[in-house]
Amino acid sequence: MGPDGPASPSSTSQRRLRLVLVYGVVLLPVVIWHAMQAVQTTANSPLDWAPSNFPARVDYDAFSRTFGPGDVVVLSWKGCTTDATELDTLVEALRTDSAFFDEGTWLFDQVACGRELIQQMLALGIDRTEAVQRLHHTMIGPDGATTCVVIGFTKQALLQRSRLVPRIQEVTEQHCHVAASDQHLAGPVIDGLAADLASAATLQKLALPSSVVVFLVGLCCLGSWRSTLVVFGISLYCQAATLSLISICGDTASALLIVLPPLIQVLALAAGIHLVNYFGNAESGATAAEAARQAFRIGWLPCVLSAGTTAIGMASLMVSDLTPIRSFGAYSTVGLLLTTSLVLALVPTALAILGFTVSSKHSTTRRAPRTLTDRNTHWQPLFVLVTRHHVAIVLLFLTSMGALGWSMSRLETSVRIETLFAPQSRILSDYRWLEDNLSPLVPIEVVLTFDRAAQESVQQRLDHVRRVESILKEHPQVRGTLSAVTFMPVMPDHRPRTREEAMATQQFVANAMSQANSRWVDMRLLSETNGRQQWRIRGLVSALEQTDYGELLSAIRQHLASAATEPGMSLHATGIMPLVHDIQRQLMHDLRSSFLLAFVIITIVMTVMQGSVEGGLVAMLPNVFPTLAIFGLLGWLRVPVDIGSVMTASIALGIAVDDTFHFLTYFQRRIEEGDTRQDAVFQALEHCGKAMLQTSLICGAGMLVFALSDFQPSARFAWMMVALFAAAIFGDLVLLPALLVGPLGKLWEIRERPSSQRTDSDRRHLVPGQDIAASTVKPGPNANAMQRTPSLIVPRRSSMNAAAEDDMFS
């Protein structure tokens, strides 16, 4: 209590508003620091996308524990041949240079070179021509001379790949005199590093242009520099706050999460513009604090409900088994809810604290809605088209939705290297060079296991290995194989003539096999544990050719099943190719399950909001149209769906529903006030159309810039969202009015009664200050229809018409 009595409510409100703003400013450095930590992207290789409990990943990890990790760098260049002596010094440097050690621990699992392997095989008595033939299409290219260096990374090395790969290039340039620009690198390590660099470049090149576009669109919507700066600044704060969540949770942003900040920004901007309009629509003479309170009071419910439907679409992604999709669903859901809270708290507060005034141009007097005879607006051509041809429009949409829905059955998914990067990218150029001049780059690993019960000799087991290897070679897509047989020493091919010669030959073979056995273990081609032997047979498949991994894997496994006939012997296929195949199958499953979950939950919400199951189902037709249209078109064109595209369906559904809510709200209110369905549709178009177009423009323009990303999943996410926004606005402005004008629109009709007979419940649905009896609109033709339960729907977050918004929420 002050000296003059209790503090006034106005001063108390001012202090509360200031505290909210002060807390936001105080937390800003923390938010920025955590946001910067989050953008240190990792886990961008497809091999990192599968969680540890993913079945194919479990098999692959078990294989890696036995034979070493598959995270390798394949390095070669023009002139890298088996005769190049400088390769010896390069291999030695990779094994001894201090840059490749961390606290005395070597960061590489192994380093292999074709030239070194040839020399080892020559020492075993293998003819050079035979040695080259054995390594053909694995470590030696089709010209019989080009070779490579293969460097296996440990888990610790993977965390330092951004440092180690450039150092490898420096050492190569130092010892082999080959510039980094002339070196060709590939492999899972390079895939992940290239994605890291592409996502970092995306932020550096596109974050600013995207923000500029969003700011200009917001300026066009608000028409005020000061208001736009406030909303834009808070949208940036929401971006940083969402990113900081990732760091606070101990995570870092994958390349897919790079598109989350612009998505959050456009949604924050749309909500902020909504609140600014409410602020400016306050009664003439209201103080800034009073206007801020009114903006919050009117705007919180539609903002929360709108964010709720969008969050449902985002949260449905958490059903995925793939880490980046699940992470995107979790962080986007929490980020959106946080953003909604921040916008509701900070926008009205900032407007009040900064002394914004209520514009006199906003009148609280409601104008009478246009009638059937007063339609000279830019919406008239669309209205005339919809009303005259509504049957044809509905039939056309339903037919196309059915056809495109069938085309979705032809959808294909892919996480192969060519879906991650642009065709002209350096990494794909390197892949093409290596596959043309060296060997295929995608391995399929077959493990032949003999348990303790197996009685075969080493020679017999090698015969089985040779048989399995021949099975792999039978498939034309498998262009190279590698196994212990590849490094089998030359054995005497003559028959001993005496007993002593026979014993000497037997002893020689035993010694040779013992030495070979040790080499096979060192080369990770054989593992022996407690009497159990596992033999590794590797096949190589192209990373760039259009090979159906599923068909190839099925055929190989079928042939392997017939080969494992001896007691105590088993065969198992694993490796990168099966893992990639299972990830691709999981993508399709995630697309279906996440969209179905979002659809079911949002449909339930829609039916509740409509107060009618039938009305809710009809209202969902414009919202499923975008997904059927865009994904059906992709299926028809046989364009593979990647991990970025999969995430868009559910998110776009959640956002698109808001427009439908908005349109149906105003349509419903006009019907409740006695309008015909045609008149109500026209007024809904006039009232909501501009707001819907502006919101779609805000969301589309902000995302479109990221379609230029060098990381293709992020780019496809951006342009898919833009395409889905465009299809959604088309459905809401064409299909939805056609449905409402046609026979299905009767689901929204109610029985009209004179004003004197209205109940309090009825009056709550009237526009404030306007008596229905005084309306210039005549009662509709269904005035005697049975009254239906009033709908619960609320208007869309993104309305730009402040006066009309106040109509709906007063």
Secondary structure, DSSP 4 states (H G I P E B T S, - for coil): -BTTBSPPHHHHHHHHHHHHHHHHHHHHHHHHHHHHHHTS----SHHHHS-TTSHHHHHHHHHHHHH----EEEEEETT-BTT-THHHHHHHHHHH-GGGEETTEESEEEEEEHHHHHHHHHHTT--HHHHHHHTBTTTB-TTSSB--EEEEEPHHHHTTHHHHHHHHHHHHHHHH---GGGEEEESHHHHHHHHHHHHHHHHHHHHHHHHHHHHHHHHHHH--HHHHHHHHHHHHHHHHHHHHHHHHTT----GGGGGHHHHHHHHHHHHHHHHHHHHHTSPTT--HHHHHHHHHHHHHHHHHHHHHHHHHHHHGGGG-SSHHHHHHHHHHHHHHHHHHHHHHHHHHHHHHHTT----TT--SSPPPPP-TT---STTHHHHHHHHHSHHHHHHHHHHHHHHHHHHGGG--B--SGGGTB-TTSHHHHHHHHHHHHT---EEEEEEEEE-TT----HHHHHHHHHHHHHHHHTSTTEEEEE-GGGGPPP---S--SSHHHHHHHHHHHHHHHHHHHHHHHHTTSEEEETTEEEEEEEEEE-SSS---HHHHHHHHHHHHHHH--STTEEEEEESHHHHHHHHHHHHHHHHHHHHHHHHHHHHHHHHHHHT-HHHHHHHHHHHHHHHHHHHHHHHHHTPPB-HHHHTHHHHHHHHHHHHHHHHHHHHHHHHHTT--HHHHHHHHHHHHHHHHHHHHHHHHHHHHGGGG-SBHHHHHHHHHHHHHHHHHHHIIIIIHHHHHHSGGGGGG------GGG--HHHHTTSPTT--GGG-SSPPPTTTTSPPPPPP-----TT---HHHHHHHH-
